[in-house]
């Protein structure tokens, strides 16, 4: 579903807070995925939906009015919602607020992180849209705050702010011709895949814990920690390995279904996404992997299918 935003709505968003334009974009992605999420308003033909601004540091709760047509949505109205009003419109708001109050951290640093993730990811999808349309079309819309809150409850650990920001922009990659858009042709996992993988890994560690009880400390085996959140899979249909984000350290690491010893990647999510964006925009400077194209699909050189190697085209420097 195509979502259009009136120019004056963009202007209002910039006046409501530094992060309000990002929130508006995230909501547009949700509407594209669920056009009927709004409720009838007092204005005939206008549906209204309230967006919880707690996800972003400098953004109030937003009330958005839109028209829904068979093939498109047009966002026409935007205003900030007083806290008392928003509490009646957003079922999970009290839960979201109480969780945020419990989360430690520097609010300014969190706001910067949100913008860095959003900027890096928009560079990636902007490049895909203009150069690899098949890969761009495979990306899912962003997840709703309620969906992320439900995942957080399933995992039982706080979702880091940088991962929330990414998932609100894109919540999964179906892949184009079996390839994800991230280096190594890896794919951003869908939220249900995150839950399934997390349970698989925590079950594996639970199996190890009784065995570790009888071992010296230096011989104990740790295959998983509760703070690790799987976020990237080897491919859209291959979840044998991938990358996790450690909610405690803020660093990425590698995981495997076969319980190999995980390796620290020593990248934050921000630096990982920024490096992917840099490689696409300036391929001559790419160090870890080289991007290229097969038709309308982004294909990273390290994981190319030998049978299609002759079709692979490197990007101009």
C-alpha positions, 0 to 999 in steps of 0.5 A, spaced: 500 500 500 502 506 497 502 511 503 503 519 501 504 524 506 502 531 505 508 537 505 505 541 511 504 534 515 512 534 514 513 541 516 508 540 522 513 534 524 519 537 524 516 542 529 514 537 534 520 534 536 527 532 533 525 525 532 518 526 530 519 526 523 522 519 524 516 517 528 512 519 522 516 515 517 515 509 522 508 510 522 507 510 515 510 504 514 505 501 519 500 503 515 502 501 509 502 494 512 496 495 516 491 500 512 485 499 517 489 500 523 486 507 524 479 508 527 473 513 524 474 520 527 469 526 527 471 528 520 467 524 515 472 520 511 478 521 516 481 515 520 485 517 526 491 513 529 495 515 535 502 513 535 506 512 541 512 517 541 515 514 547 520 510 542 523 516 540 527 521 545 524 527 542 517 526 540 510 526 543 505 522 542 502 523 535 495 523 533 495 522 525 489 523 521 489 519 514 484 517 508 484 510 506 483 509 498 483 502 495 490 503 492 493 508 497 493 512 503 494 519 504 496 522 511 493 529 512 493 531 519 498 531 525 498 533 532 501 532 538 497 528 543 496 530 551 498 524 555 492 524 558 488 523 551 494 518 549 493 513 555 486 512 552 488 511 545 494 506 546 492 500 550 500 498 551 502 505 553 502 504 561 506 498 560 511 502 555 512 508 560 513 503 566 518 499 562 522 506 559 522 509 566 526 502 569 531 503 563 537 506 565 541 510 560 543 517 557 536 520 554 541 524 549 545 518 547 539 514 546 536 520 541 543 520 538 543 512 537 536 512 534 537 518 529 544 514 527 540 508 526 535 511 522 540 515 518 544 509 516 538 504 514 535 510 510 541 510 506 541 503 505 534 502 503 535 509 499 540 505 495 536 499 494 530 503 492 534 506 486 539 500 484 536 494 487 528 494 486 528 487 487 531 487 494 528 493 496 521 490 495 523 484 499 523 488 505 518 488 510 514 495 513 516 497 520 513 493 526 508 497 531 510 499 538 505 493 541 509 488 536 516 490 539 513 490 546 510 483 545 516 480 543 520 484 549 515 480 553 516 473 550 524 474 551 524 477 558 529 482 557 529 489 555 530 491 547 535 496 546 533 502 543 537 502 537 534 495 535 527 498 537 529 504 532 531 499 526 525 494 527 520 500 527 523 502 520 524 495 517 521 488 521 524 483 516 527 481 509 524 476 505 530 476 500 530 477 493 532 470 489 534 467 496 539 473 498 538 478 504 540 485 503 546 485 508 553 484 507 554 476 506 547 476 503 544 476 510 537 477 512 534 481 517 530 476 521 522 477 522 520 478 529 517 471 530 524 468 527 527 472 533 523 469 538 524 462 535 531 462 535 532 465 542 528 460 545 532 454 541 538 457 543 536 458 551 534 451 551 540 449 548 544 453 554 539 450 559 541 443 557 548 445 558 547 448 565 546 441 569 552 439 565 556 445 567 554 444 575 559 438 575 565 441 571 570 446 573 569 453 572 574 453 566 571 447 563 564 450 563 560 451 556 556 457 555 553 457 548 548 462 549 546 468 554 540 471 556 542 478 554 543 476 546 538 477 541 538 474 534 537 479 529 540 477 522 540 470 519 545 467 514 539 468 509 532 469 508 531 461 508 537 459 512 537 460 519 543 456 521 547 461 523 547 469 524 548 475 528 546 477 535 546 483 539 548 483 546 543 487 550 548 488 555 554 490 551 551 493 545 556 489 541 554 484 535 556 477 535 555 471 531 551 465 533 550 458 530 544 453 531 550 448 532 552 451 538 559 453 536 563 458 540 560 465 538 565 470 536 564 477 538 564 481 532 566 488 535 561 492 531 555 496 534 548 495 530 550 503 528 557 501 526 554 495 522 549 499 518 553 505 517 559 500 514 553 497 509 551 503 507 558 506 506 560 500 502 553 501 497 555 508 496 562 508 495 564 500 493 571 502 492 572 503 500 568 496 502 573 492 506 569 486 508 565 485 503 564 487 496 557 489 493 554 488 486 548 486 482 545 481 479 539 484 475 535 488 480 538 484 486 543 486 491 548 480 491 554 481 496 561 478 493 563 473 499 557 469 498 555 469 491 553 462 487 558 460 483 553 458 478 551 465 477 558 468 478 558 470 471 552 475 471 555 478 477 556 486 476 561 490 480 558 497 482 562 503 479 567 506 484 
